[in-house]
């Protein structure tokens, strides 16, 4: 849910930033702040004609945020400006290896020069970038519902009844789609149940509850005099009646939630913390508040740990014992821009990436110790129903995802939609 990354090299190289490492010595090291500062150093160095210093600064930023799309395009821009054709090739080859698409004609005159100077290398790069833009995988429509122009973010599925729940940001509701009618929805819970904007949801099959995070964004639409805040609610999975509501002091905006074996975990994308509930008779406890977290989104359980997607940095592995966090070592595929995250019974992570071109759903296989990526597989890309995919529900060998959330139609100033959204589509992917 919290939105988009910089889209071009020009954006990266125009970032205003404090000089690299100009941080309070007593402050915790921040990969996000340091990488941003290094990108600013690259801009300044390139503007001063020092391409080598610019290259080193951008490579240092990429070491902190591997395969970050804007930083790789920034590296290509350094090569273009300095006339270093090999650097342009290398940066774009890494960009392609990260799973991203790019039209080489955007390079202008450099496009033809690269084609002429190194035709074989150019052809291989062009083919790789084109492959990344091509459709992959199959999915079926699980539901297509016209909700009157509201902003849908998340999905949860009760596999025992085959009912689909949709979380509504602007309508401040949870909608229910029944298995006998996949083209209409009823209100399962709404603001009368204490809901603000609704984001992540999960079905708790042990306690037969629907957990949902709720909070405030500019798009929420508070009534005059109404207070904001954030909470997580537990609703009866059959009736929608409010069972419990939890608020946590110091929390900012809960994002996603996952439940397993009676335990419930939530990510706070505003305060960048993770909380855990061990028993319905207790309250949530702080599991991890690592100061390096930059933009926590989807969470999932695998390899005896909690994994949290950080929109800006990649994927965190969080110990369930002491809450310690470490960044998962990525392979070639970029882990930047992941929004939705889920897990299979076998421990495979399923991710929705909407922070770069193209949007896609892909599987992440972890190493035996769960600390690095052993491999990835693109499951769905370029589907005809894709707009902006967001959150997912994974269960019983299947993945359900919101395929076309209309976030681009809702400006940050709280206005919108700028045009009427298409009917909301939920896609289903069979993993077997």
C-alpha positions in Angstrom: 0.0 0.0 0.0 2.3 3.0 0.5 3.1 3.9 -3.0 5.5 4.3 -5.8 9.2 4.5 -6.2 11.0 7.0 -8.4 10.4 6.2 -12.0 13.5 7.4 -13.9 17.2 8.1 -13.6 16.5 11.8 -13.9 14.4 11.6 -10.7 17.3 9.9 -8.8 19.9 12.4 -10.0 17.8 15.4 -9.0 17.3 14.2 -5.4 18.3 16.8 -2.9 20.0 15.2 0.0 22.4 15.9 2.8 26.0 14.8 2.1 26.5 11.1 2.6 27.0 9.9 6.2 26.1 13.4 7.6 24.2 11.7 10.4 24.2 12.1 14.1 26.9 9.8 15.4 24.5 8.6 18.1 21.7 7.9 15.6 21.1 4.3 14.4 22.5 3.6 10.9 19.7 4.0 8.3 20.2 2.2 4.9 17.4 4.3 3.5 18.8 7.7 4.6 22.3 6.7 3.7 21.4 5.4 0.2 19.4 8.6 -0.5 22.3 10.7 0.6 24.7 8.7 -1.7 22.3 9.2 -4.6 22.5 13.0 -3.8 26.3 12.7 -3.8 26.2 11.1 -7.2 24.1 13.9 -8.6 26.4 16.5 -7.3 29.5 14.7 -8.5 28.1 14.2 -12.0 27.1 17.9 -12.1 30.6 18.8 -11.3 31.9 16.6 -14.1 33.4 13.9 -11.8 31.8 10.8 -13.3 34.0 8.3 -11.4 32.9 9.7 -8.0 29.3 9.7 -9.2 29.6 6.1 -10.3 31.2 5.1 -6.9 28.4 6.9 -4.9 25.7 5.3 -6.9 27.2 1.8 -6.6 27.4 2.4 -2.8 23.7 3.3 -2.8 23.0 0.1 -4.8 25.0 -1.9 -2.2 22.4 -0.8 0.4 19.4 -1.2 -1.9 20.3 -4.0 -4.4 18.7 -3.8 -7.8 16.8 -0.6 -6.9 15.3 0.4 -10.3 15.9 4.1 -10.1 19.4 3.7 -8.9 20.3 1.4 -11.7 18.8 3.9 -14.2 20.8 6.5 -12.4 23.9 4.5 -13.0 23.0 4.3 -16.7 22.5 8.0 -16.7 26.0 8.5 -15.4 27.3 6.4 -18.2 25.3 8.4 -20.8 26.5 11.7 -19.4 30.2 10.7 -19.3 30.2 8.8 -22.5 30.9 5.5 -20.8 29.0 3.1 -23.0 30.1 0.0 -21.1 28.6 1.4 -17.9 25.3 2.0 -19.7 25.3 -1.5 -20.9 26.2 -3.0 -17.5 23.6 -0.9 -15.6 20.8 -1.9 -18.0 21.9 -5.6 -18.0 21.6 -5.5 -14.2 18.2 -3.8 -14.6 17.0 -6.6 -16.9 18.3 -9.3 -14.5 16.3 -7.6 -11.8 13.1 -8.5 -13.7 12.4 -5.0 -15.1 11.4 -3.7 -18.5 12.8 -0.7 -20.3 12.4 0.7 -23.8 15.9 1.3 -25.2 14.6 3.9 -27.6 14.3 6.2 -24.6 18.1 6.5 -24.7 17.8 8.7 -27.8 21.0 9.0 -29.9 22.8 6.6 -27.5 20.4 3.8 -28.5 21.7 3.7 -32.1 25.3 4.2 -31.0 25.1 1.2 -28.6 23.4 -0.9 -31.3 26.2 -0.1 -33.8 29.1 -0.4 -31.4 28.2 -3.7 -29.8 25.4 -5.3 -31.9 25.4 -8.7 -30.2 25.5 -7.3 -26.6 22.7 -4.8 -27.6 20.6 -7.6 -29.1 20.9 -9.7 -25.9 20.0 -6.7 -23.7 17.1 -5.7 -25.9 15.8 -9.3 -25.8 16.1 -9.5 -22.1 14.3 -6.2 -21.5 11.5 -7.2 -23.9 11.1 -10.6 -22.3 10.5 -8.9 -19.0 7.6 -7.0 -20.5 5.9 -10.1 -22.0 3.0 -11.8 -20.4 3.7 -14.8 -18.2 1.4 -17.2 -16.3 -2.3 -17.8 -16.1 -5.0 -16.7 -13.7 -8.7 -17.0 -13.6 -11.2 -14.3 -12.5 -12.4 -15.2 -9.0 -14.6 -12.1 -8.9 -15.3 -8.9 -10.8 -17.4 -6.4 -8.8 -18.5 -2.9 -9.5 -18.3 -1.2 -6.1 -19.2 2.3 -7.3 -15.8 3.9 -7.6 -14.4 3.0 -4.2 -10.7 2.2 -3.5 -10.1 -1.4 -2.7 -6.7 -2.5 -1.2 -6.8 -6.0 0.2 -8.4 -9.5 -0.2 -8.9 -12.4 2.1 -10.5 -15.7 1.3 -12.2 -18.2 3.7 -11.4 -21.5 1.9 -14.0 -23.4 4.0 -16.9 -21.4 2.6 -15.2 -19.9 -0.6 -16.2 -16.4 0.5 -14.1 -13.5 -0.6 -13.6 -10.4 1.6 -12.4 -7.0 0.1 -11.0 -4.2 2.2 -12.1 -0.7 1.3 -10.0 2.4 1.9 -12.4 5.2 0.9 -15.6 3.5 1.7 -14.3 2.4 5.1 -15.8 -1.0 4.8 -15.2 -4.7 4.3 -17.2 -6.1 1.4 -18.3 -9.8 1.1 -18.5 -11.6 -2.2 -20.4 -14.9 -2.0 -19.5 -18.0 -4.0 -22.9 -18.1 -5.7 -22.5 -14.5 -7.1 -19.1 -13.3 -8.0 -20.3 -10.1 -9.6 -21.9 -8.4 -6.6 -21.0 -7.7 -3.0 -22.6 -6.9 0.4 -21.2 -5.0 3.3 -19.7 -7.3 5.9 -18.6 -4.5 8.3 -18.3 -0.8 8.0 -17.7 2.5 9.9 -20.5 1.6 12.3 -18.2 -1.2 13.5 -15.4 1.3 14.1 -13.7 1.0 10.7 -11.6 3.7 9.3 -9.8 2.9 6.0 -9.3 -0.9 5.8 -6.0 -2.3 4.5 -4.7 -5.8 5.2 -6.9 -8.7 6.2 -6.4 -12.4 7.0 -8.7 -15.3 7.9 -7.9 -16.9 11.3 -9.1 -20.5 10.7 -8.3 -21.5 14.3 -10.5 -18.9 15.9 -12.8 -18.5 12.9 -12.2 -14.7 12.8 -11.4 -12.2 10.1 -8.6 -9.9 11.2 -8.4 -6.5 9.5 -6.1 -3.5 9.9 -7.7 -0.1 9.9 -6.3 3.4 10.0 -6.2 6.8 8.3 -4.8 8.1 5.0 -5.6 11.4 3.2 -8.1 9.3 1.2 -10.0 8.1 4.3 -12.5 10.9 4.4 -13.0 11.6 8.1 -16.2 13.3 9.2 -15.9 16.8 10.8 -14.6 16.4 14.3 -13.9 12.7 13.8 -10.6 11.4 15.3 -8.2 9.2 13.4 -5.9 6.6 14.8 -5.2 3.0 13.9 -6.4 -0.4 15.1 -6.7 -4.0 14.3 -10.1 -5.6 14.6 -11.3 -9.2 14.9 -14.7 -9.9 13.3 -16.8 -13.0 13.6 -16.1 -14.8 10.3 -19.8 -15.7 9.9 -21.8 -12.7 11.1 -19.2 -9.9 10.8 -19.9 -8.9 14.4 -17.0 -7.1 16.1 -15.3 -9.6 18.5 -12.3 -7.6 19.6 -10.6 -4.3 18.8 -7.0 -3.6 19.6 -5.3 -0.3 19.7 -1.6 0.1 20.6 0.0 3.1 22.1 2.5 4.6 19.7 1.2 2.8 16.7 0.9 4.9 13.5 -0.8 3.0 10.7 -1.2 -0.8 10.7 -0.7 -2.2 7.2 -0.9 -6.0 6.8 -1.7 -8.9 9.1 -1.1 -12.6 9.1 -2.4 -15.3 11.4 -1.3 -18.9 12.0 -1.9 -21.4 14.8 -3.7 -18.8 16.9 -0.8 -16.3 16.6 -1.4 -13.0 14.9 1.2 -10.6 13.5 0.8 -7.1 12.2 3.0 -4.6 10.4 2.9 -0.9 11.2 3.9 1.0 8.0 3.7 4.4 9.7 5.9 3.7 12.7 7.8 0.8 11.0 7.2 -1.8 13.7 5.9 -5.3 14.0 3.5 -6.6 16.7 2.4 -10.0 17.8 -0.6 -11.4 19.6 -0.1 -14.8 21.3 -3.6 -15.2 22.8 -7.0 -13.6 22.3 -7.1 -13.0 26.1 -3.9 -10.9 25.9 -2.9 -7.7 24.0 -0.5 -7.3 21.2 3.2 -7.1 22.1 6.0 -5.4 20.2 8.0 -7.9 18.3 10.4 -5.8 16.4 11.1 -2.1 15.9 14.5 -2.1 14.1 15.4 1.5 13.3 16.6 0.3 9.8 13.0 -0.4 8.7 12.0 2.1 6.0 8.5 1.1 4.6 7.0 -2.1 6.0 4.2 -3.6 4.0 3.2 -7.3 3.5 4.2 -10.0 6.0 4.3 -13.7 5.9 5.6 -16.7 7.9 8.2 -19.1 6.6 11.3 -21.0 7.7 10.4 -20.4 11.4 10.5 -16.7 11.0 8.4 -13.7 10.0 9.2 -12.0 6.7 8.3 -8.4 6.1 8.4 -6.7 2.7 10.1 -3.3 2.9 8.9 -1.3 -0.1 12.1 0.7 -0.2 14.8 -1.8 0.9 13.7 -5.4 0.1 12.8 -8.3 2.4 13.4 -8.5 6.2 13.7 -11.8 8.1 12.5 -11.2 11.7 13.2 -13.7 14.4 10.2 -14.9 16.3 12.3 -15.4 19.4 13.8 -12.0 20.0 12.6 -9.8 17.1 16.0 -9.3 15.6 15.9 -8.4 11.9 18.2 -9.0 9.0 17.8 -8.1 5.3 17.4 -11.2 3.2 20.3 -11.4 0.7 18.7 -11.0 -2.7 19.6 -12.8 -5.9 19.4 -11.1 -9.3 15.7 -10.5 -9.1 14.9 -7.2 -7.4 13.0 -7.3 -4.1 12.3 -3.6 -4.1 8.7 -2.5 -4.4 6.9 -5.5 -2.9 3.5 -4.7 -1.5 1.6 -8.0 -0.9 3.3 -11.0 0.6 2.1 -14.5 1.5 3.4 -17.9 2.1 2.6 -21.5 1.0 2.5 -24.6 3.2 5.9 -25.5 1.9 7.4 -22.2 3.0 7.6 -20.5 -0.4 7.0 -16.8 -0.3 4.5 -15.3 -2.8 5.0 -11.6 -3.6 3.1 -8.9 -5.4 5.5 -6.2 -6.8 4.0 -3.0 -7.9 6.9 -0.6 -7.3 8.4 -1.0 -10.8 7.7 -1.8 -14.4 6.2 -4.4 -14.9 3.9 -5.2 -12.1 4.0 -8.9 -11.3 3.4 -11.8 -8.9 6.4 -14.0 -8.2 7.5 -16.8 -5.9 10.6 -16.5 -3.7 12.4 -19.7 -2.7 14.6 -19.2 0.3 17.8 -20.9 1.2 17.8 -23.6 3.9 18.5 -21.1 6.6 16.0 -18.6 5.3 18.5 -15.8 5.1 19.0 -15.5 1.3 17.1 -16.0 -1.9 17.7 -19.4 -3.5 15.6 -18.6 -6.6 12.5 -16.9 -7.9 9.8 -17.7 -10.4 7.5 -15.3 -12.1 3.9 -16.5 -11.7 1.9 -13.8 -13.3 2.9 -10.8 -15.4 1.1 -8.7 -18.1 -2.4 -10.1 -17.3 -5.2 -8.4 -19.2 -6.9 -7.5 -15.9 -3.8 -6.0 -14.4 -3.9 -2.3 -13.3 -2.1 -2.0 -10.0 -2.1 -5.3 -8.1 -1.8 -4.9 -4.4 -2.5 -7.5 -1.6 -2.9 -11.2 -1.8 -4.3 -14.2 0.1 -2.6 -17.6 -0.1 -4.1 -20.8 0.9 -4.7 -24.4 -0.2 -2.3 -24.1 -3.1 -4.0 -21.1 -4.5 -3.3 -17.3 -4.6 -6.0 -14.6 -4.8 -5.0 -11.0 -5.5 -6.5 -7.6 -6.0 -5.6 -7.1 -9.7 -6.5 -3.5 -10.4 -6.7 -1.4 -7.3 -7.3 2.2 -8.4 -4.7 3.9 -6.3 -3.4 6.0 -9.2 -6.9 7.6 -9.4 -6.8 8.9 -5.8 -4.3 11.7 -5.3 -2.4 12.2 -2.0 -4.4 15.4 -1.3 -7.4 13.2 -0.6 -9.4 14.2 -3.7 -10.5 11.7 -6.3 -11.2 9.6 -8.0 -9.9 11.5 -11.0 -12.0 9.2 -13.2 -14.4 6.3 -12.6 -12.5 3.1 -11.7 -13.1 -0.1 -13.5 -14.9 -2.8 -11.7 -12.7 -4.4 -9.1 -11.2 -7.7 -10.2 -9.8 -10.5 -8.0 -7.6 -13.0 -9.8 -6.9 -16.6 -8.7 -3.7 -18.4 -9.5 -3.4 -22.2 -9.1 0.0 -23.1 -7.7 -0.3 -26.8 -8.2 
